[in-house]
Amino acid sequence: MASKSHTTTDHDEIRRWVEEHDGKPASVRGTERSGEPGVLRIDFPGGAGQMELEHISWDDWFAKFDDGSLAFLYQEQKADGSDSTFFKLVSREG
């Protein structure tokens, strides 16, 4: 079985996938500038945690996401069919 992944810029789709996996929008501590969020991440249970990440609002996360012309690539399931929390932020094409 092949892994299934998708790339999207749809805010509702991203938020749905993240929240279904108990994730929260976050940025890397120490990378913020002039009151703007820093490097964007998603904080999943068992991940880097609050020592490295600061939770931010979805509005702030999506504002930085759109300003950076990013797209959200996420894996729905691993090759073995199990659930996945793999994602990465990539540049939008076009």
C-alpha distance (Angstrom), angle and dihedral (degrees) to the residues before:
residue distance angle dihedral
M1 . . .
A2 3.81 . .
S3 3.78 124.4 .
K4 3.81 115.2 -106.5
S5 3.78 120.1 -134.9
H6 3.78 135.5 167.1
T7 3.79 137.3 -167.5
T8 3.79 119.5 -144.8
T9 3.79 144.3 160.5
D10 3.81 93.2 -163.7
H11 3.81 108.3 122.5
D12 3.80 94.3 -153.9
E13 3.80 92.9 51.1
I14 3.81 92.3 48.4
R15 3.79 93.7 47.0
R16 3.82 91.9 46.9
W17 3.82 93.0 51.4
V18 3.82 93.6 45.6
E19 3.81 94.2 47.3
E20 3.82 92.4 45.8
H21 3.81 85.7 59.6
D22 3.84 93.6 46.2
G23 3.81 91.6 -110.5
K24 3.79 127.8 149.4
P25 3.82 130.1 -154.2
A26 3.79 111.5 -103.4
S27 3.78 145.7 159.8
V28 3.79 130.4 -143.0
R29 3.81 111.3 -94.7
G30 3.80 113.8 -112.4
T31 3.82 95.7 23.3
E32 3.82 97.6 88.1
R33 3.81 119.9 109.2
S34 3.80 132.4 -165.1
G35 3.79 92.5 -9.0
E36 3.83 92.3 -52.7
P37 3.81 121.1 124.3
G38 3.78 115.7 -98.9
V39 3.79 128.9 -137.5
L40 3.80 107.7 -14.2
R41 3.79 122.2 -121.0
I42 3.78 139.8 156.4
D43 3.80 116.0 -123.0
F44 3.81 110.2 -140.5
P45 3.81 123.6 -177.1
G46 3.79 108.2 -86.5
G47 3.80 92.5 20.0
A48 3.81 130.2 112.9
G49 3.80 90.9 -53.4
Q50 3.75 134.6 -164.3
M51 3.80 96.5 -42.4
E52 3.81 90.0 70.4
L53 3.81 102.8 19.3
E54 3.77 133.5 58.3
H55 3.80 118.2 -155.7
I56 3.80 113.7 -124.9
S57 3.80 133.6 -178.1
W58 3.78 121.3 -86.8
D59 3.83 87.9 -119.3
D60 3.83 91.6 57.5
W61 3.81 92.3 42.5
F62 3.82 93.4 51.2
A63 3.83 92.8 43.7
K64 3.82 89.9 57.3
F65 3.83 90.5 41.0
D66 3.82 91.9 54.6
D67 3.83 95.0 39.9
G68 3.79 88.9 54.4
S69 3.83 92.7 48.6
L70 3.79 90.0 -124.2
A71 3.78 131.7 164.4
F72 3.81 126.7 -156.0
L73 3.80 116.2 -124.7
Y74 3.80 111.9 -168.8
Q75 3.77 137.4 172.2
E76 3.79 115.8 -130.9
Q77 3.76 94.3 -167.8
K78 3.77 140.0 -1.2
A79 3.80 122.5 -113.1
D80 3.81 89.2 -94.6
G81 3.82 90.2 57.0
S82 3.82 95.9 -107.9
D83 3.80 122.6 132.6
S84 3.81 118.1 -87.5
T85 3.80 136.7 -156.9
F86 3.81 94.0 -168.5
F87 3.79 114.3 133.0
K88 3.76 140.1 146.6
L89 3.76 136.5 -170.6
V90 3.80 113.5 -120.9
S91 3.79 135.9 177.2
R92 3.77 117.0 -89.0
E93 3.76 113.4 -113.5
G94 3.75 120.5 -129.7
